């Protein structure tokens, strides 16, 4: 199925729905799928850096993570 076919099918299904809760849920899902472009870019860049850290084996051990977390909680 292509994008246009899926959109058409979804519109047809929505046209048949009368339950307000379902319609609000669909609206919420669609609104959340449209991230703010700045936030989307920031999250994308963070994911790219994380992937590079993993590739370069810049990782924390479990013990290091626990210590770092405990340290930040003590502040």
WOWO-V132825 format. One record per backbone hydrogen bond with DSSP energy under -1.0 kcal/mol. NH is the residue of the N-H (numbers start at 1). CO is the residue of the C=O. If there is no record, write none. Layout:
NH|CO, NH|CO
//
This chain:
6|2, 7|3, 8|4, 9|5, 10|6, 11|7, 12|8, 13|9, 14|10, 15|11, 23|19, 24|20, 25|21, 26|22, 27|23, 28|24, 29|25, 30|26, 31|27, 32|28, 33|29, 34|31, 35|33, 40|36, 41|37, 42|38, 43|39, 44|40, 45|41, 46|42, 47|43, 48|44, 49|45, 50|46, 51|47, 52|48, 53|49, 54|50, 55|51, 56|52, 57|54, 58|53, 59|57, 65|61, 66|62, 67|63, 68|64, 69|65, 70|66, 71|67, 72|68, 73|69, 74|70
//
